[in-house]
Amino acid sequence: MSGRLPVAVITAFAAALLWAGPAIAAEASPDPASPTVWLKGAFGRVSGGSLLEPATAAPDGRALDAWMRRAPLELTADVPLGEAATLSVVSRPLDTGEEHRLSDGAAGFFGPDRPGTHLLIATIDSPGVAATEHAWLVEVPDRSGGPELLWEIPGPVALLGPASGEVQGVPGHGCYAYLCVEAGLRPPAETIEPVRVDVGQAPRLRIDDGSAVIHWQGRLEPVGQPGVPEREAETTFVDDPSAAPVLVGLEPTSAGEWLLEVRVDYDRERGWQWFLFRLITE
C-alpha cells in the first residue's frame, strides 16, 4: 500500500500455481530415504504428513481448503519427481473411504471432484529405497467452474486492537493465491474506523480466518502532532508462524491520532497484503 488505497486494478497471475510473497527456503529432508513432499493449491504450499496425522492448516488443524471441485494441484519434492522417482496420488473421502486415483506419474493434477473432506495420499517410490507415503487433509466445497474461478479467491483480512475492540484493516495492494491487487490513494483518515489503544501499548494483529503470518512490517505515522517522529518496525517468524503477533516497536508514544500501515506475509506461501488502520490514543 504503502500509503495508497482502496482497490483500483486487479491483475490475474499467469496461469501458474505461483504467487507473490516471501518464499521460504525448503530444507532438504535429513533422511534421504524419506523425501519431503509439498502440495500446492489455493491453500498455499504445505508439506505432507503421515496417514495418521495428515497435514492440515496451522495453527488450528483445519482441512486445507481446495476452493473448488477438481481444483488444480501440484506436488513438489526434494527428490526429482518423474525422473529418479515414480509418483502416484489417490484421494479417500472420509465419509466413504472409497479410493480415487488422481495421478499416475504427473506432479500436476486435478483434485477430487466430490465435495467433502478427503485424505490425499502421494506415494513416492525412489530407486534403492522403500516407497514413502505423504498425506494431506483437504476440504472440497461444492463449487465448480473453470480456471477463472481461481481468480475469485478472497484473501484473509487483518484485524487490529485489543481483543475487546478489534477493527478490520482497510486493504491496500498485495498478492494472494492467484491474484495481485493494485490500490489507489488511501482514504481520508476520518473515514477509517478507529482502534483505541493506550499510549505505549503495542497493538495486536490477527488474521480473520485464524491462519498465521511469517512476517510483518509496519510504519506508525502521527496525525496532527508536530515534532512527533514516525516509527517503523518489523518481525520475521522463521520457524514458528504467529497467529496473533504483537507489533512490538509500533507503540504510540503520545496521546492523539495515528495512522498505521502494516504489511502481513501469510504462512504457506499464500502471499502478502498491506492494511491501513487509524489509532486513537488517550
C-alpha positions in Angstrom: 0.0 0.0 0.0 2.3 2.0 1.5 0.0 4.9 1.7 -2.3 4.0 -1.3 -5.8 2.5 -1.0 -8.6 1.1 -2.0 -8.5 -1.3 -4.9 -8.2 0.2 -8.3 -6.8 -2.6 -10.5 -6.9 -6.3 -10.2 -4.5 -8.4 -12.2 -4.6 -12.1 -12.7 -1.3 -14.1 -12.4 -0.3 -16.0 -15.5 -1.9 -19.4 -15.3 0.5 -21.0 -13.0 0.4 -22.2 -9.4 2.8 -19.4 -8.3 2.1 -16.3 -6.2 4.0 -13.4 -4.9 5.2 -13.2 -1.3 8.3 -14.2 0.5 9.3 -17.8 -0.4 10.6 -19.8 2.4 13.6 -21.9 1.6 12.7 -25.6 1.8 15.2 -27.6 3.8 16.0 -31.0 2.3 14.9 -33.9 4.4 17.7 -35.1 6.6 16.9 -38.7 5.8 17.4 -39.3 2.0 15.1 -42.4 2.3 12.2 -40.1 3.4 11.8 -37.2 1.0 9.9 -34.1 1.9 6.9 -33.5 -0.4 4.8 -30.4 -0.6 1.2 -30.0 -2.0 0.4 -26.6 -3.7 -3.1 -25.2 -4.3 -5.4 -22.4 -3.4 -4.5 -23.0 0.3 -0.8 -22.4 -0.4 2.1 -24.8 -0.1 2.1 -27.4 2.6 4.5 -30.3 3.4 2.9 -33.7 3.8 2.2 -35.6 7.0 1.6 -39.2 7.8 -1.6 -41.1 7.1 -2.4 -41.0 10.9 -1.5 -37.3 11.1 -2.1 -35.7 7.6 -1.0 -32.2 7.0 -3.6 -29.5 7.9 -3.8 -25.7 8.2 -1.8 -24.4 11.2 -2.4 -23.4 13.9 -6.0 -24.8 14.3 -5.7 -28.0 12.3 -8.4 -27.2 9.7 -8.5 -29.2 6.5 -6.9 -27.4 3.6 -9.5 -25.5 1.5 -9.2 -26.6 -2.1 -11.7 -23.7 -3.0 -13.4 -25.7 -5.8 -14.1 -29.1 -7.2 -11.4 -30.5 -9.5 -9.0 -27.8 -8.3 -5.6 -27.7 -9.9 -3.0 -29.1 -7.5 0.8 -29.6 -7.8 3.4 -31.7 -5.9 7.0 -30.6 -5.4 9.6 -32.6 -3.5 13.3 -32.6 -2.6 13.8 -35.5 -4.9 13.2 -35.4 -8.7 9.6 -36.3 -9.4 9.1 -38.3 -12.6 12.9 -38.9 -13.1 14.6 -40.6 -10.2 11.3 -41.4 -8.5 7.8 -42.6 -9.5 4.7 -40.9 -8.2 1.1 -41.8 -7.6 -1.7 -39.8 -5.9 -5.1 -41.0 -4.6 -7.9 -39.5 -2.6 -10.1 -41.1 0.0 -13.3 -39.3 1.1 -13.6 -39.6 4.8 -17.3 -40.5 4.7 -16.9 -43.5 2.4 -13.2 -44.4 2.3 -13.6 -45.3 -1.4 -10.2 -44.6 -3.1 -10.0 -42.5 -6.3 -6.8 -42.2 -8.3 -5.8 -38.6 -9.1 -2.4 -39.0 -10.7 -0.1 -41.7 -12.1 3.2 -40.0 -12.5 2.2 -36.4 -13.1 3.2 -33.8 -10.5 0.4 -31.5 -11.6 -3.2 -32.9 -11.4 -6.8 -32.1 -10.6 -8.1 -32.6 -7.1 -11.2 -34.5 -6.0 -14.4 -33.8 -7.8 -16.7 -34.9 -5.0 -17.5 -32.3 -2.3 -16.4 -33.1 1.3 -13.3 -33.9 3.3 -10.7 -36.0 1.6 -7.5 -37.7 2.6 -5.0 -37.1 -0.2 -2.1 -39.6 -0.3 1.0 -39.2 -2.5 3.3 -42.3 -2.8 6.9 -41.7 -3.8 8.9 -44.7 -4.9 12.6 -43.9 -5.4 15.2 -46.5 -6.7 17.0 -48.3 -3.9 14.8 -47.1 -1.1 11.4 -48.0 0.3 8.3 -46.2 -1.0 7.1 -43.4 1.2 3.6 -42.0 1.7 2.7 -38.4 2.3 -0.8 -37.2 3.3 -2.9 -34.1 3.5 -6.5 -33.5 4.7 -8.3 -31.4 2.1 -11.8 -29.9 2.1 -13.6 -29.7 -1.2 -16.5 -27.2 -1.3 -19.4 -27.7 -3.6 -18.1 -25.1 -6.1 -17.3 -25.8 -9.7 -16.0 -23.7 -12.6 -13.1 -23.1 -14.9 -9.7 -21.7 -14.1 -11.1 -18.2 -13.9 -12.8 -19.2 -10.7 -9.4 -19.3 -9.0 -9.2 -15.5 -9.5 -12.1 -15.0 -7.1 -10.4 -16.5 -4.1 -10.7 -13.8 -1.4 -7.6 -13.0 0.7 -7.9 -13.0 4.5 -8.2 -9.7 6.4 -6.1 -8.3 9.2 -7.7 -7.3 12.5 -6.0 -5.0 14.9 -6.5 -4.0 18.5 -7.0 -5.3 22.0 -9.2 -8.4 21.8 -12.2 -6.5 23.2 -12.2 -3.9 20.4 -10.7 -5.3 17.2 -11.1 -3.4 13.9 -10.7 -4.6 10.4 -7.9 -3.0 8.4 -8.5 -1.2 5.1 -6.8 -3.4 2.5 -4.2 -2.0 0.2 -2.2 -3.6 -2.5 -0.8 -7.1 -2.3 -0.9 -10.6 -3.8 -2.8 -13.6 -2.6 -3.1 -17.1 -4.2 -3.7 -16.4 -7.9 -4.3 -12.6 -7.9 -2.4 -9.4 -7.4 -4.3 -6.2 -6.4 -3.1 -2.6 -7.0 -4.6 0.0 -4.8 -5.3 3.7 -5.3 -4.9 6.6 -2.9 -5.5 5.8 0.7 -8.8 7.1 2.1 -9.1 10.2 4.4 -8.2 9.3 8.0 -11.6 10.3 9.3 -13.4 7.7 7.2 -11.4 4.8 8.8 -12.9 3.1 11.9 -10.6 3.9 14.8 -8.7 1.4 17.0 -8.4 2.6 20.6 -5.2 1.7 22.4 -3.2 3.1 25.3 -0.1 5.2 25.0 2.8 2.9 25.0 0.7 -0.2 24.1 1.8 -2.3 21.2 -1.3 -3.3 19.2 -2.0 -7.0 18.4 -2.6 -8.2 14.9 -4.8 -11.2 14.0 -5.9 -12.7 10.7 -9.7 -13.2 10.4 -9.5 -16.8 9.1 -7.5 -18.0 12.0 -4.3 -18.6 10.0 -0.8 -17.4 10.8 1.8 -15.0 9.4 5.5 -15.4 8.8 6.4 -11.7 8.7 5.1 -8.3 9.3 6.4 -4.8 8.8 4.8 -1.5 9.6 5.0 2.3 9.9 3.2 4.3 12.5 2.6 7.9 11.5 1.4 10.6 13.9 -1.5 12.8 12.7 -1.5 16.5 13.7 1.3 16.0 16.2 4.2 18.3 15.1 7.6 17.1 16.2 6.5 13.6 17.0 8.5 11.2 14.8 7.2 8.2 12.8 8.0 4.7 14.0 9.0 1.7 11.9 9.4 -1.9 12.9 9.2 -5.5 11.5 9.5 -9.0 12.7 10.0 -12.4 11.0 8.9 -15.7 12.4 11.4 -18.1 10.9 10.4 -21.4 12.4 7.1 -20.8 14.1 4.5 -18.6 12.2 2.4 -16.5 14.6 -1.4 -16.5 14.7 -1.5 -13.2 16.7 1.7 -11.2 16.6 2.1 -8.2 18.8 3.5 -5.3 16.8 6.4 -4.5 19.1 8.1 -1.3 18.1 4.9 0.3 16.9 3.6 1.6 20.2 2.1 5.1 20.1 4.3 7.4 22.2 1.8 10.2 22.8 -2.0 10.8 23.1 -3.7 11.6 19.8 -4.3 10.2 16.4 -2.0 7.8 14.4 -2.1 6.1 11.1 -0.6 2.6 11.0 0.3 0.8 7.7 1.1 -2.9 8.2 2.2 -5.5 5.6 1.5 -9.1 6.6 3.1 -12.0 4.8 0.9 -15.1 5.1 2.1 -18.5 6.0 2.1 -21.4 3.5 3.5 -19.0 0.8 -0.1 -17.7 0.2 1.1 -14.1 -0.5 1.1 -10.7 1.3 -1.1 -7.7 1.8 -0.9 -4.2 3.1 -3.5 -2.9 5.6 -4.3 0.6 6.9 -5.5 1.4 10.5 -6.3 4.5 12.4 -5.3 4.5 16.1 -6.7 6.8 18.8 -4.7 7.0 22.0 -5.6 8.7 25.2 
